[in-house]
Amino acid sequence: MEQDIERILFSAEELAERIRAMAEEINRDYAGKEPLLVSVLRGSFIFMADLVRQIRLPCTVDFMAVSSYGKSTVSSGAVQITKDLSEDIFHKDLIIVEDILDSGNTLNYLMKTLLARNPASIRLCALLDKPERRKVPVHIDYRGFEIPDEFVVGYGLDYAERYRNLPYIGILKPSVYGK
């Protein structure tokens, strides 16, 4: 796997430091509340685990799976919920935890779907933001890093279900995905 990485964008140490800072923002903003963190599977599961361990508030977690990529490196634009939430979100303070905000199609769809279920509040926490690819405006409340328009893997992010277990985020060599 290592030979498929062009270069490391964020080391494990850089990720840990930024996630600690993001958790501090959440601790401050949700003082006195009990947020429900919703991990958008599969890419955000590692980020979510590390983030939750840094939150010093009572909180709960749930998971959704949403797909618009398949085995491609670009979104198809057709969003599909493949696993819905396990619990009711009515009047709860939600934090959507996402690995990467790219075109905005998936997160825009997801936010609208969840808002229709009448949570008390909803905020977005994204580890990576790729604004060059944005097609739909989406507001990020907690942003980890802004990244260039490169295909990244590692730390939960994948290409064709591979590379999720890398402890860092790296840029995948274009030769791996046929560019």
JOGIFEN-V972716 format. One line per field, one symbol per residue. phi: phi as a letter, one per 20 degrees, with the letter a starting at -180 (. if undefined). A space follows every 50 residues. Layout:
BEGIN
phi = ???
END
This chain:
BEGIN
phi = .gfeefaeecfgfffffffgffffffgffdgndcfdedeefegeffggff fffeeddfbccbcccccbdmdeecffneecedbefecfdgmdeecedcfb ddfngfffffffffffelffbbcdccfccdffefdcfcedecdfbecffc edcoloecclmdngefecdceffgffdne
END
